[in-house]
């Protein structure tokens, strides 16, 4: 199973990019033994439309176009479910057991996601009620993916 993080906007050079790369590489290495092939990052350009609703729609269409057939879709959403790391690991394990070709995690732009894309999500994932910068959300997501992989492989990184 592939893991894809599809995000509106680019990470610029800096500590967030370095940390995101570190967790992605760790998760890829540890995940191979579990059947996780790759962790891909797909960055979608921010829309330049004048109206927020148009920006949201254009970005959502671009994001929808990269979701492979049969993939599970997870939206990062401040109003989503706040689940424990162990439950997140169990969910990834279940998707893998269901022979899903990919799990696509979507991080929308500043204006959010179109309802048509939001409604397709199998899971809406939240990192709490606080509003986080998109760069930090990407780092936190990659860390949670790495943590899930270590939980599933029995590595001592995660402590209950």
N, CA and C of each residue as an Amber inpcrd file, in Angstrom:
protein
   480
   0.8470000  -1.1770000   0.0000000   0.0000000   0.0000000   0.0000000
   0.8900000   1.2360000   0.0000000   0.5220000   2.1960000  -0.8110000
   1.1960000   3.4960000  -0.8350000   0.4850000   4.4580000   0.1060000
   1.2420000   5.3760000   0.6330000   0.6620000   6.4830000   1.3780000
   0.9950000   7.7430000   0.5970000  -0.0340000   8.5450000   0.3480000
   0.1330000   9.7830000  -0.3990000  -0.3580000  10.9280000   0.4800000
   0.4690000  11.9500000   0.5830000   0.0390000  13.1740000   1.2440000
  -0.1060000  14.2060000   0.1470000  -1.3380000  14.6410000  -0.0650000
  -1.6460000  15.6370000  -1.0930000  -1.9590000  16.9350000  -0.3710000
  -1.1570000  17.9470000  -0.6490000  -1.2910000  19.2020000   0.0810000
  -1.3410000  20.3860000  -0.8720000  -2.1790000  21.3480000  -0.5190000
  -2.1950000  22.6030000  -1.2600000  -1.0540000  23.4520000  -0.7120000
  -0.2040000  23.9200000  -1.5940000   0.9260000  24.7490000  -1.1930000
   2.2040000  23.9390000  -1.0730000   3.2980000  24.6710000  -1.0600000
   4.6270000  24.0570000  -1.0090000   5.2800000  24.3610000   0.3270000
   6.0840000  23.4100000   0.7870000   6.9420000  23.6940000   1.9330000
   8.2070000  24.3560000   1.4050000   8.5420000  25.4740000   1.9710000
   9.7780000  26.1510000   1.5840000  10.9290000  25.5770000   2.3970000
  12.1400000  25.8050000   1.9460000  13.3100000  25.3300000   2.6790000
  13.2750000  25.8670000   4.0960000  13.6280000  25.0240000   5.0320000
  13.6440000  25.4460000   6.4290000  13.4560000  24.2620000   7.3490000
  13.3230000  24.5240000   8.6290000  13.2380000  23.4390000   9.6060000
  12.0120000  22.5430000   9.4330000  10.8900000  23.1090000   8.9760000
   9.6980000  22.2810000   8.7730000   9.9470000  21.2480000   7.6690000
  10.5840000  21.6840000   6.5940000  10.8820000  20.7820000   5.4840000
  11.8430000  19.6870000   5.9240000  12.8700000  20.0620000   6.6810000
  13.8390000  19.0810000   7.1630000  13.1720000  18.0520000   8.0690000
  12.3070000  18.5100000   8.9600000  11.6210000  17.5990000   9.8720000
  10.6420000  16.6980000   9.1130000   9.9020000  17.2660000   8.1710000
   8.9810000  16.4700000   7.3550000   9.7440000  15.3950000   6.5850000
  10.8650000  15.7580000   5.9810000  11.6720000  14.7820000   5.2390000
  12.1970000  13.6810000   6.1560000  12.6120000  14.0560000   7.3490000
  13.1320000  13.0700000   8.2970000  12.0600000  12.0380000   8.6610000
  10.8440000  12.4930000   8.9900000   9.7780000  11.5520000   9.3550000
   9.3340000  10.7210000   8.1540000   9.2940000  11.3180000   6.9620000
   8.9140000  10.5600000   5.7680000   9.9120000   9.4420000   5.5140000
  11.1910000   9.7490000   5.5660000  12.2210000   8.7320000   5.3280000
  12.1720000   7.6320000   6.3790000  12.0110000   8.0050000   7.6380000
  11.9110000   7.0040000   8.7080000  10.7050000   6.0930000   8.5010000
   9.5750000   6.6990000   8.1650000   8.3570000   5.9110000   7.9590000
   8.5010000   4.9780000   6.7670000   9.1220000   5.4490000   5.6870000
   9.3380000   4.5910000   4.5140000  10.2190000   3.4020000   4.8650000
  11.3070000   3.6530000   5.5780000  12.2280000   2.5680000   5.9340000
  11.5540000   1.5500000   6.8470000  10.8940000   2.0410000   7.8770000
  10.2470000   1.1330000   8.8310000   9.0210000   0.4600000   8.2270000
   8.3740000   1.1100000   7.2720000   7.1450000   0.5770000   6.7040000
   7.3260000  -0.5100000   5.6640000   8.5160000  -0.6340000   5.1150000
   8.7380000  -1.6550000   4.0750000   8.4120000  -3.0530000   4.5640000
   8.7970000  -3.3580000   5.7920000   8.5350000  -4.7010000   6.3250000
   7.0480000  -4.9470000   6.5540000   6.2550000  -3.8870000   6.5650000
   4.8090000  -4.0000000   6.7700000   4.0230000  -3.9630000   5.4620000
   4.7340000  -3.8320000   4.3420000   4.0510000  -3.7700000   3.0570000
   3.6650000  -2.3730000   2.6280000   4.2280000  -1.3500000   3.2810000
   4.0040000   0.0220000   2.8360000   5.1110000   0.3500000   1.8440000
   4.7290000   0.5640000   0.6000000   5.7180000   0.7430000  -0.4670000
   6.3930000   2.0930000  -0.4430000   5.6120000   3.1380000  -0.4700000
   6.1590000   4.4880000  -0.5720000   5.3030000   5.4530000   0.2210000
   5.9240000   6.5660000   0.5710000   5.1870000   7.7000000   1.1140000
   5.4990000   8.8640000   0.1890000   4.5090000   9.2210000  -0.6010000
   4.6830000  10.2680000  -1.6010000   4.0350000  11.5640000  -1.1350000
   4.6910000  12.6590000  -1.4600000   4.1440000  13.9850000  -1.1860000
   3.8080000  14.6150000  -2.5340000   2.5480000  15.0260000  -2.6920000
   2.1210000  15.7140000  -3.9080000   1.6680000  17.1070000  -3.4900000
   2.3510000  18.1060000  -4.0360000   2.0150000  19.4910000  -3.7160000
   1.2210000  20.1070000  -4.8580000   0.0690000  20.6580000  -4.5210000
  -0.8280000  21.2940000  -5.4780000  -0.6380000  22.8080000  -5.3540000
  -0.5520000  23.4690000  -6.4820000  -0.4150000  24.9310000  -6.4470000
  -1.6610000  25.5820000  -5.8560000  -1.4290000  26.6370000  -5.1010000
  -2.5400000  27.4150000  -4.5720000  -3.2280000  28.1280000  -5.7260000
  -4.5440000  28.1370000  -5.7020000  -5.3100000  28.8300000  -6.7340000
  -5.0870000  30.3380000  -6.6200000  -5.1230000  31.0010000  -7.7430000
  -4.9840000  32.4600000  -7.7850000  -6.3320000  33.1510000  -8.0300000
  -7.4260000  32.3960000  -7.9560000  -8.7480000  32.9700000  -8.1940000
  -9.0460000  34.0730000  -7.1710000  -9.8600000  35.0250000  -7.5790000
 -10.1890000  36.1660000  -6.7200000 -11.1190000  35.7940000  -5.5640000
 -12.0320000  34.8780000  -5.8090000 -13.0290000  34.5200000  -4.8040000
 -12.6300000  33.2520000  -4.0620000 -12.8820000  33.2420000  -2.7590000
 -12.5380000  32.0880000  -1.9300000 -13.2240000  30.8190000  -2.4210000
 -14.4930000  30.9200000  -2.8210000 -15.2170000  29.7250000  -3.2730000
 -14.5980000  29.1450000  -4.5360000 -14.1150000  30.0150000  -5.4210000
 -13.4470000  29.5400000  -6.6410000 -12.1040000  28.9060000  -6.3140000
 -11.3540000  29.5180000  -5.3910000 -10.0680000  28.9400000  -4.9880000
 -10.2790000  27.5510000  -4.3970000 -11.2760000  27.4370000  -3.5200000
 -11.5790000  26.1630000  -2.8840000 -11.9310000  25.1050000  -3.9320000
 -12.7440000  25.4660000  -4.8920000 -13.1700000  24.5250000  -5.9240000
 -11.9950000  24.1050000  -6.8060000 -11.2070000  25.0700000  -7.2780000
 -10.0610000  24.7470000  -8.1340000  -9.0640000  23.8370000  -7.4150000
  -8.7710000  24.1410000  -6.1600000  -7.8220000  23.3240000  -5.4010000
  -8.3890000  21.9360000  -5.1410000  -9.6790000  21.8460000  -4.8530000
 -10.3100000  20.5510000  -4.6060000 -10.3200000  19.6830000  -5.8560000
 -10.5520000  20.2860000  -7.0070000 -10.5090000  19.5290000  -8.2660000
  -9.1070000  18.9870000  -8.5010000  -8.0970000  19.8170000  -8.2930000
  -6.7100000  19.3650000  -8.4720000  -6.3790000  18.2280000  -7.5080000
  -6.8350000  18.3170000  -6.2740000  -6.5900000  17.2570000  -5.2960000
  -7.3300000  15.9770000  -5.6840000  -8.5810000  16.1000000  -6.0950000
  -9.3730000  14.9260000  -6.4750000  -8.7360000  14.1780000  -7.6390000
  -8.0860000  14.8980000  -8.5320000  -7.4850000  14.2780000  -9.7090000
  -6.2830000  13.3950000  -9.3980000  -5.7280000  13.4970000  -8.2180000
  -4.5590000  12.6680000  -7.9140000  -4.9140000  11.4500000  -7.0380000
  -6.1860000  11.2960000  -6.6960000  -6.5930000  10.1610000  -5.8640000
  -6.7520000   8.9300000  -6.7490000  -5.9400000   7.8850000  -6.5070000
  -6.0430000   6.6740000  -7.3310000  -7.3570000   5.9260000  -7.0820000
  -7.8050000   5.1750000  -8.0750000  -8.9970000   4.3350000  -7.9160000
  -8.7820000   3.3650000  -6.7670000  -9.7900000   3.2150000  -5.9400000
  -9.7420000   2.2650000  -4.8370000  -9.0200000   2.7580000  -3.5990000
  -8.4640000   3.9630000  -3.6660000  -7.7300000   4.5020000  -2.5170000
  -8.6890000   4.9500000  -1.4250000  -8.2260000   4.8770000  -0.2090000
  -8.9600000   5.4240000   0.9180000  -8.5790000   6.8960000   1.0200000
  -9.5320000   7.7520000   1.3190000  -9.2680000   9.1880000   1.3750000
  -9.4710000   9.6920000   2.7960000  -8.4760000  10.4070000   3.2920000
  -8.5160000  10.9800000   4.6400000  -8.3180000  12.4790000   4.5070000
  -9.2270000  13.2430000   5.0730000  -9.1230000  14.7000000   5.0530000
  -8.6070000  15.1670000   6.4110000  -7.6500000  16.0710000   6.3820000
  -7.2340000  16.7250000   7.6140000  -8.2060000  17.8800000   7.8220000
  -8.9060000  17.8600000   8.9480000 -10.0040000  18.7960000   9.1710000
 -10.0810000  19.1040000  10.6560000 -10.0220000  20.3760000  11.0160000
 -10.0680000  20.7490000  12.4250000 -11.3550000  20.2920000  13.1150000
 -12.3970000  20.0060000  12.3430000 -13.6570000  19.5040000  12.9040000
 -13.7490000  17.9820000  12.8170000 -12.6600000  17.3510000  12.4580000
 -12.6510000  15.9080000  12.2730000 -12.4670000  15.1470000  13.5710000
 -12.2190000  13.8550000  13.4300000 -12.0270000  12.9750000  14.5810000
 -10.6180000  13.1270000  15.1310000 -10.5350000  13.2330000  16.4210000
  -9.2600000  13.3200000  17.1130000  -8.9980000  11.9290000  17.6840000
  -8.2000000  11.1300000  16.9660000  -8.0160000   9.7410000  17.3810000
  -6.6170000   9.5240000  17.9490000  -6.5240000   8.5520000  18.8350000
  -5.2530000   8.2100000  19.4610000  -4.3170000   7.5610000  18.4410000
  -3.0370000   7.6490000  18.6970000  -2.0300000   7.0970000  17.7860000
  -2.2150000   5.6000000  17.5560000  -2.5320000   4.8540000  18.6020000
  -2.7200000   3.4090000  18.4490000  -3.9280000   3.1110000  17.5540000
  -4.9980000   3.8800000  17.6890000  -6.1780000   3.6940000  16.8350000
  -5.8590000   4.0680000  15.3880000  -5.0340000   5.0820000  15.1980000
  -4.6000000   5.4710000  13.8620000  -3.7930000   4.3410000  13.2300000
  -2.8960000   3.7400000  13.9990000  -2.1020000   2.6080000  13.5080000
  -3.0110000   1.4440000  13.1220000  -4.0080000   1.1640000  13.9460000
  -4.9520000   0.0920000  13.6480000  -5.7010000   0.3800000  12.3600000
  -6.0690000   1.6270000  12.1400000  -6.7930000   1.9990000  10.9200000
  -5.9190000   1.7740000   9.6850000  -4.6650000   2.1780000   9.7380000
  -3.7500000   1.9510000   8.6200000  -3.5840000   0.4560000   8.3650000
  -3.4640000  -0.3180000   9.4270000  -3.3380000  -1.7690000   9.2920000
  -4.5730000  -2.3690000   8.6290000  -5.7490000  -1.8630000   8.9720000
  -6.9910000  -2.3690000   8.3830000  -7.0660000  -2.0370000   6.9000000
  -6.6860000  -0.8270000   6.5310000  -6.6940000  -0.4540000   5.1140000
  -5.7440000  -1.3400000   4.3250000  -4.6010000  -1.6190000   4.9110000
  -3.6290000  -2.4970000   4.2580000  -4.2110000  -3.9080000   4.1170000
  -4.8560000  -4.4090000   5.1660000  -5.4750000  -5.7390000   5.1370000
  -6.6140000  -5.8040000   4.1230000  -7.2740000  -4.6780000   3.8840000
  -8.3570000  -4.6020000   2.8980000  -7.8250000  -4.4650000   1.4670000
  -6.5130000  -4.5340000   1.3210000  -5.8380000  -4.4300000   0.0130000
  -6.1220000  -3.1120000  -0.6970000  -6.2050000  -2.0530000   0.0620000
  -6.3430000  -0.7370000  -0.5560000  -5.0200000  -0.4090000  -1.2470000
  -5.0610000   0.1320000  -2.4730000  -3.8050000   0.4420000  -3.1620000
  -3.0800000   1.6310000  -2.5390000  -3.8480000   2.5140000  -1.8930000
  -3.2440000   3.7070000  -1.3090000  -4.1670000   4.3050000  -0.2550000
  -3.5440000   5.0300000   0.6480000  -4.2650000   5.8980000   1.5770000
  -3.8130000   7.3070000   1.2360000  -4.7650000   8.1640000   0.8760000
  -4.4410000   9.5310000   0.4630000  -4.8990000  10.4830000   1.5620000
  -3.9430000  11.2010000   2.1310000  -4.2130000  12.1830000   3.1710000
  -4.2060000  13.5550000   2.5150000  -5.3020000  14.2860000   2.6590000
  -5.4590000  15.5620000   1.9740000  -5.4070000  16.7170000   2.9650000
  -4.4910000  17.6430000   2.6840000  -4.3600000  18.8690000   3.4590000
  -4.7790000  20.0040000   2.5290000  -5.9350000  20.5800000   2.8000000
  -6.4770000  21.6190000   1.9300000  -5.7770000  22.9520000   2.1080000
  -6.1920000  23.9030000   1.3040000  -5.6490000  25.2470000   1.3640000
  -6.3040000  26.0700000   2.4610000  -5.9310000  27.3320000   2.5230000
  -6.4300000  28.2300000   3.5680000  -7.9500000  28.4000000   3.5220000
  -8.5510000  28.2360000   2.3410000  -9.9960000  28.4060000   2.2030000
 -10.7670000  27.1140000   2.4510000 -10.0620000  26.0140000   2.6790000
 -10.7180000  24.7410000   2.9300000 -10.9190000  23.9370000   1.6570000
 -11.7720000  22.9340000   1.7640000 -12.0330000  22.0140000   0.6590000
 -13.4990000  22.1000000   0.2410000 -13.7420000  21.8690000  -1.0170000
 -15.1160000  21.8620000  -1.5230000 -15.8890000  20.7170000  -0.8730000
 -17.1740000  20.9290000  -0.5850000 -17.9860000  19.8700000   0.0230000
 -17.9640000  18.5680000  -0.7820000 -17.9060000  18.6640000  -2.1060000
 -17.8920000  17.4570000  -2.9370000 -16.6690000  16.5880000  -2.6480000
 -15.5460000  17.1830000  -2.3140000 -14.3510000  16.4150000  -1.9570000
 -14.4010000  15.9950000  -0.4950000 -14.8190000  16.8900000   0.3730000
 -14.9210000  16.5630000   1.8080000 -15.8270000  15.3680000   2.0310000
 -16.9220000  15.2770000   1.2690000 -17.8940000  14.1980000   1.4570000
 -17.3530000  12.8350000   1.0480000 -16.2900000  12.7950000   0.2630000
 -15.7030000  11.5240000  -0.1700000 -14.7720000  10.9120000   0.8650000
 -14.4700000  11.6420000   1.9200000 -13.5060000  11.1730000   2.9150000
 -14.0620000  10.0080000   3.7290000 -13.2550000   8.9700000   3.8420000
 -13.6000000   7.8490000   4.7190000 -13.3310000   8.2270000   6.1700000
 -12.4070000   9.1670000   6.3540000 -12.0400000   9.6190000   7.6960000
 -11.6880000  11.0950000   7.6150000 -12.1670000  11.8430000   8.5860000
 -11.7570000  13.2360000   8.7570000 -10.9270000  13.2650000  10.0210000
  -9.6770000  13.6120000   9.8750000  -8.7110000  13.5310000  10.9580000
  -8.3730000  14.9240000  11.4680000  -8.3700000  15.0850000  12.7770000
  -8.0590000  16.3610000  13.3950000  -6.8760000  16.2080000  14.3360000
  -6.0650000  17.2410000  14.4160000  -5.0010000  17.3010000  15.4120000
  -5.3910000  18.2820000  16.5120000  -6.6690000  18.3140000  16.8460000
  -7.1720000  19.1620000  17.9100000  -7.9600000  20.3390000  17.3690000
  -8.5450000  21.0850000  18.2850000  -9.4060000  22.2030000  17.9120000
  -8.6280000  23.4380000  17.4870000  -7.3490000  23.4790000  17.8180000
  -6.5380000  24.6400000  17.4480000  -6.3370000  24.6870000  15.9360000
  -6.1260000  25.8910000  15.4290000  -5.7980000  26.0550000  14.0140000
  -4.2860000  25.9790000  13.8870000  -3.8170000  25.0800000  12.9960000
  -2.3820000  24.8710000  12.8010000  -1.9720000  25.3480000  11.4170000
  -0.7640000  25.8880000  11.2870000  -0.2630000  26.2080000   9.9500000
  -0.1290000  24.9280000   9.1330000  -0.3740000  25.0290000   7.8350000
  -0.3380000  23.8470000   6.9830000   1.0130000  23.1420000   7.0230000
   2.0990000  23.9020000   7.1920000   3.4160000  23.3010000   7.2640000
   3.5240000  22.3930000   8.4950000   2.9820000  22.8480000   9.6100000
   3.0330000  22.0590000  10.8400000   2.1290000  20.8340000  10.7410000
   0.9770000  20.9960000  10.0970000   0.0720000  19.8510000   9.9250000
   0.7750000  18.7440000   9.1500000   1.5150000  19.1140000   8.1200000
   2.2240000  18.1060000   7.3370000   3.2610000  17.3730000   8.1920000
   4.0000000  18.1310000   9.0030000   4.9950000  17.5120000   9.8830000
   4.3090000  16.5980000  10.8940000   3.2150000  17.0690000  11.4960000
   2.5130000  16.2590000  12.5010000   1.9330000  15.0010000  11.8640000
   1.4040000  15.1110000  10.6550000   0.8650000  13.9390000   9.9700000
   1.9670000  12.9280000   9.6820000   3.0880000  13.3930000   9.1720000
   4.1940000  12.4750000   8.8800000   4.7150000  11.8160000  10.1570000
   4.7520000  12.5650000  11.2530000   5.1740000  11.9680000  12.5200000
   4.1830000  10.8990000  12.9550000   2.8900000  11.1470000  12.7990000
   1.8840000  10.1570000  13.1930000   1.9340000   8.9260000  12.2940000
   2.2330000   9.1090000  11.0280000   2.4000000   7.9540000  10.1340000
   3.6110000   7.1390000  10.5750000   4.7190000   7.8170000  10.8690000
   5.8960000   7.1180000  11.3750000   5.5660000   6.3950000  12.6810000
   4.8770000   7.0650000  13.5830000   4.5010000   6.4570000  14.8650000
   3.6180000   5.2340000  14.6260000   2.6710000   5.3350000  13.7000000
   1.7940000   4.1960000  13.4010000   2.6050000   3.0010000  12.8990000
   3.5560000   3.2780000  12.0250000   4.4020000   2.2090000  11.4870000
   5.2030000   1.5490000  12.6060000   5.7250000   2.3620000  13.5270000
   6.5050000   1.7760000  14.6260000   5.6120000   0.9810000  15.5730000
   4.4000000   1.4310000  15.7920000   3.4540000   0.6730000  16.6220000
   3.1780000  -0.6800000  15.9780000   2.9050000  -0.6710000  14.6700000
   2.5720000  -1.9150000  13.9650000   3.7520000  -2.8730000  13.8920000
   4.9670000  -2.3470000  13.8930000   6.1400000  -3.2210000  13.8020000
   6.7100000  -3.5870000  15.1670000   6.1120000  -3.0660000  16.2400000
   6.5800000  -3.4010000  17.5770000   7.8250000  -2.6330000  18.0190000
   8.1630000  -1.5920000  17.3160000   9.3230000  -0.7560000  17.6520000
   9.0080000   0.0580000  18.9130000   9.9790000   0.3080000  19.7690000
   9.7100000   1.0000000  21.0400000   9.5370000   2.5230000  20.9490000
   9.4820000   3.1100000  19.7490000   9.3180000   4.5680000  19.6240000
   8.0910000   5.0560000  20.3840000   6.9800000   4.3590000  20.2350000
   5.7230000   4.7640000  20.8840000   5.6410000   4.1140000  22.2580000
   5.3070000   4.9040000  23.2310000   5.1230000   4.3660000  24.5930000
   3.6850000   4.6330000  25.0080000   3.0250000   3.6010000  25.4500000
   1.6130000   3.7540000  25.8780000   1.5060000   4.2690000  27.2940000
